[in-house]
Amino acid sequence: MTDTLNFTLSNGLGLIQLNRPRALNALDMSMVDGLTSQLQRWEADDSVSQYLMMGSLEKGLCAGGDVKTLYMEAVAAPKGSKAAITRDFFYNEYQLNAFLSDLKKPFSVLMNGVCMGGGMGLAINAGKRVVSETTKIAMPETAIGFIPDVGATYFLSRLPDQVGTYMGLTGARLNAADALAVGLATHFVPQDRLEALLEAAGQEGADTAIARFAEPAEAAGPSELAAQRPLIKRCFSADRVSEIYHRLANEGSSEATAMADVMQTRSPTSMVLALALQRNAEGRSFKECLQLEFNVAQWLFDPNRPEKSDFFEGIRSVLVDKDHNPHWHPIQVDDVSPDTVARALSFPADRIAFL
């Protein structure tokens, strides 16, 4: 147990609780390493038969990685050098993501409340992914000049009707009904029954408790995404971000205009890289997609490349100065060259030694 992680074992159920509520359980290095170490021990422990992960019943599972800390340490590094944490955090986090995909024992997760970015990396490989009416799922990285990572290249690219492309480029938030409809979630349990579910899980196991407390998907209410899926499929099936803009403009609807307006606020470089990663995911394994993401992440943090990194500008704008007025470079998607994309995807980052 650490200050930010709680682990308990009851009747064979290993309960994992993220406990950093003031930061919406944003993951830092100690949390990533603590989760990996405990899960490795439990995988080797015959008294543990299954796992259940949760965050806060009030606020949610996890808002993502603690990118503000990464930013502060990176900008404090001597000019021309890279802070070690910008390599080590992502390396260790992606190792954890891959380890979760290889767990030998049943793994369930409560995805009530906020489940974004790194939170999705924790949840996506669980066999049972429980949402409630408070669920908010998103991959918002293009708003801070980064890329949807933690395996998003793999799982977003496999969603129906180009919903994953839409999520990756715009950072759109999905509710519980949306998540169930596209396969990001598997079960719906009303928020006011989650505490009882937890109590039952400690007695009878997570699988049995979830099956008993889950309600039909229709109980989650309407999918806000449902009416937009034909539009998303038509527009976000393009292989260039500029073509997606063009198709949205030609739609002439308020929904299409709203999507294009959101994209205008996102980092052009991030959107182009996010789209390239998803289009390169076909035929690749989850771990191969993680490696590609790691290559791109380390390219973004490379202090010796000529292009200015949008990541530092995005964090400054959204989380540090909070002026929400980022100055992206370049400012147009057409100015992000194919050579830039190729260099990012093939950047000679370390090969991840998956556990």
SULCOR-V690128 format. One record per backbone hydrogen bond with DSSP energy under -0.5 kcal/mol. NH is the residue of the N-H (numbers start at 1). CO is the residue of the C=O. If there is no record, write none. Layout:
BEGIN
NH|CO, NH|CO
END
This chain:
BEGIN
2|5, 6|17, 8|15, 10|13, 13|10, 14|12, 14|50, 15|8, 15|13, 16|14, 16|52, 17|6, 17|15, 18|54, 19|4, 23|20, 24|21, 25|20, 26|23, 27|64, 32|28, 33|29, 34|30, 35|31, 36|32, 37|33, 38|34, 39|35, 40|36, 41|37, 42|38, 43|39, 44|40, 45|42, 46|44, 48|45, 49|12, 49|47, 50|12, 51|106, 52|14, 53|108, 54|16, 56|60, 60|56, 61|112, 61|114, 62|114, 63|24, 66|27, 67|65, 70|66, 71|67, 72|68, 73|69, 74|70, 75|71, 76|72, 77|73, 77|74, 81|78, 86|83, 87|84, 88|84, 89|85, 91|87, 92|88, 93|89, 94|90, 95|91, 96|92, 97|93, 98|94, 99|95, 100|96, 101|97, 102|98, 102|99, 103|100, 106|49, 108|51, 109|128, 110|53, 111|109, 111|130, 114|59, 115|136, 116|62, 117|138, 119|116, 120|117, 121|117, 122|118, 123|119, 124|120, 126|123, 127|107, 128|107, 130|109, 130|128, 131|187, 135|132, 136|113, 137|174, 138|115, 143|140, 144|141, 145|142, 146|141, 152|149, 154|151, 155|151, 156|152, 157|152, 157|153, 158|154, 159|156, 162|159, 163|160, 166|162, 167|163, 168|164, 169|165, 170|166, 171|167, 172|166, 174|137, 179|175, 180|176, 181|177, 182|178, 183|179, 184|179, 185|179, 186|129, 187|129, 188|215, 189|131, 193|190, 194|191, 197|193, 198|194, 199|195, 200|196, 201|197, 202|198, 203|199, 203|200, 204|200, 205|201, 209|205, 210|206, 211|207, 212|208, 213|209, 214|210, 215|188, 219|216, 220|217, 221|218, 224|222, 226|223, 228|225, 229|225, 229|226, 232|228, 233|229, 234|230, 235|231, 236|232, 237|233, 238|235, 244|240, 245|241, 246|242, 247|243, 248|244, 249|245, 250|246, 251|247, 252|248, 257|253, 258|254, 259|255, 260|256, 261|257, 262|258, 263|259, 264|260, 265|261, 265|262, 266|262, 266|263, 267|142, 271|267, 272|268, 273|269, 274|270, 275|271, 276|272, 277|273, 278|274, 279|275, 280|276, 281|278, 284|281, 289|285, 290|286, 291|287, 292|288, 293|289, 294|290, 295|291, 296|292, 297|293, 298|294, 299|295, 300|296, 301|297, 302|299, 305|302, 313|309, 314|310, 315|311, 316|312, 317|313, 318|314, 319|315, 320|315, 320|316, 321|316, 322|316, 324|317, 328|326, 335|332, 336|333, 337|335, 341|337, 342|338, 343|339, 344|340, 345|341, 346|342, 347|344, 349|347, 354|352
END
